[in-house]
Amino acid sequence: MLAALLQTPSILDYSLGCSQYSSYLAKFGHGFTDNTAPMCSHHFVGRDEDDTTRPSSPFVGHDADIVDKIDTMALALEARAAALVTAAAIIGSQIPYCNSVWMRSITTRDVGADMHNLVLDIRRHESTGRQRDNTWAATGNPEAQRRAQNTMGFQVRTGSEAPSPAPPT
């Protein structure tokens, strides 16, 4: 299962480091081929894909402070994604040793359960015709509330970015 998760595009797409980000953007057609690519896609709003010379505009209504906060969050999420990939590799490397004390500790503390749920929720969202649960999930239904939180604002990936529709088990 771990090998399947590590090969899953939805895991690997979110694990890009800063040095890989501009090549990722170039690969998916944003027109950047050097390290001048901005962090978040909000910099691309109002920009022609073949125009890499003129400055771009952030979303309407976003002032410089909000743009800076978004970029700061993007950097923090990149660092977190890299740490999660490393954690997955560490867990995977320890499984063959069958150390019951360590395995019990990781399992009992439910390490990574929220990330596993995020992957399942995003995969469900992408594989069900791109339909999300109700934005305001019913009180008393924690699973629906979690799914709504995990998918609210999520930008559906297309083409070569999109993972296979089968959710991980």
C-alpha positions in Angstrom: 0.0 0.0 0.0 2.8 2.4 0.9 4.5 1.9 -2.5 1.2 2.7 -4.2 0.8 5.9 -2.2 4.3 7.0 -3.0 3.6 6.5 -6.7 0.3 8.2 -6.5 0.4 11.6 -8.4 -1.8 13.2 -5.8 0.9 12.6 -3.2 3.9 13.4 -5.5 2.3 16.5 -7.0 2.2 18.2 -3.6 5.7 17.3 -2.6 7.6 19.6 -5.0 10.4 21.6 -3.5 11.2 25.1 -4.4 13.9 24.1 -6.8 11.5 21.8 -8.7 8.6 24.2 -8.8 9.6 26.2 -11.9 10.2 23.0 -13.9 6.8 21.7 -12.8 5.2 25.0 -14.1 7.2 24.7 -17.4 6.1 21.0 -17.8 2.4 21.9 -17.4 2.5 24.9 -19.8 2.7 28.0 -17.7 5.5 29.4 -19.9 8.2 29.6 -17.3 11.5 27.8 -17.9 13.7 29.5 -15.4 13.6 30.2 -11.6 11.6 33.4 -12.0 8.2 31.6 -11.7 6.1 33.0 -8.9 5.0 30.6 -6.1 1.2 30.6 -6.5 -1.1 30.4 -9.5 -2.8 33.6 -8.4 0.1 35.4 -10.2 -1.1 33.9 -13.5 -4.6 35.5 -13.4 -5.1 37.8 -16.4 -1.9 36.6 -18.1 -1.7 35.1 -21.6 0.1 31.7 -21.4 2.6 32.7 -24.1 3.3 36.1 -22.5 6.1 35.8 -20.0 7.3 39.4 -20.2 4.6 41.6 -18.7 3.8 41.5 -15.0 0.8 39.6 -13.9 -2.1 40.6 -11.6 -3.3 38.8 -8.5 -6.9 38.0 -8.1 -9.2 41.0 -8.1 -9.4 42.3 -4.5 -6.1 40.8 -3.3 -3.8 43.5 -2.0 0.0 43.0 -1.6 -0.4 41.8 2.1 -2.8 39.0 1.1 -0.5 38.0 -1.8 2.4 37.8 0.6 0.4 35.7 3.0 -0.6 33.4 0.2 3.0 33.0 -0.9 4.1 32.4 2.7 1.4 29.7 3.1 2.6 28.1 -0.2 6.1 27.9 1.1 4.9 26.4 4.4 2.8 23.8 2.5 5.7 22.9 0.3 7.8 22.2 3.4 5.0 20.2 5.0 4.5 18.2 1.8 8.2 17.4 1.7 8.2 16.3 5.3 5.1 14.1 4.7 6.9 12.3 1.8 9.9 11.8 4.0 7.7 10.5 6.9 6.0 8.1 4.4 9.5 6.8 3.3 10.5 6.4 7.0 7.4 4.4 7.8 7.8 2.3 4.7 11.4 1.6 5.5 10.5 0.4 9.0 7.8 -2.1 8.0 10.1 -4.9 7.0 11.7 -4.9 10.4 8.4 -5.8 12.1 9.3 -4.0 15.3 6.0 -4.3 17.2 6.8 -1.6 19.7 7.4 1.0 17.0 4.6 -0.2 14.8 2.1 -0.2 17.7 3.2 3.4 18.6 2.6 4.7 15.1 -0.6 2.8 14.7 -2.0 3.6 18.1 -1.3 7.3 17.7 -2.9 7.1 14.2 0.1 8.9 12.7 -0.9 10.2 9.2 -4.6 9.4 9.5 -5.6 13.0 8.5 -3.3 12.8 5.5 -4.8 9.5 4.5 -8.3 10.9 4.8 -7.2 13.9 2.7 -6.0 11.6 -0.1 -9.2 9.6 0.1 -11.4 12.7 0.0 -9.6 14.3 -2.9 -9.6 11.0 -4.8 -13.3 10.7 -4.1 -13.9 14.3 -5.3 -12.0 13.7 -8.5 -13.4 10.3 -9.3 -17.1 11.2 -8.8 -17.7 13.5 -11.7 -15.9 16.4 -9.9 -18.9 16.8 -7.6 -18.2 17.9 -4.0 -20.4 17.2 -1.0 -22.6 20.0 0.2 -20.5 23.0 1.3 -22.2 23.1 4.7 -22.2 19.5 5.7 -24.9 18.4 8.1 -24.1 18.8 11.8 -23.5 15.4 13.3 -21.9 14.0 10.2 -18.2 14.4 10.9 -17.2 12.4 7.8 -19.2 14.7 5.5 -17.8 17.8 7.4 -14.2 16.5 6.9 -14.8 15.8 3.2 -16.2 19.3 2.7 -13.2 20.9 4.6 -10.7 18.8 2.6 -12.2 19.7 -0.8 -13.4 23.3 -0.3 -11.4 25.4 -2.7 -9.6 22.5 -4.2 -8.7 23.0 -7.8 -9.5 19.9 -9.8 -6.5 18.6 -11.8 -6.8 17.9 -15.5 -4.9 16.0 -18.2 -1.5 14.8 -17.2 -1.9 16.2 -13.7 -5.0 14.0 -12.9 -4.5 10.8 -11.0 -6.1 7.5 -11.8 -9.7 7.4 -10.6 -9.2 4.5 -8.2 -8.7 5.7 -4.6 -5.9 4.1 -2.5 -7.0 1.4 -0.1 
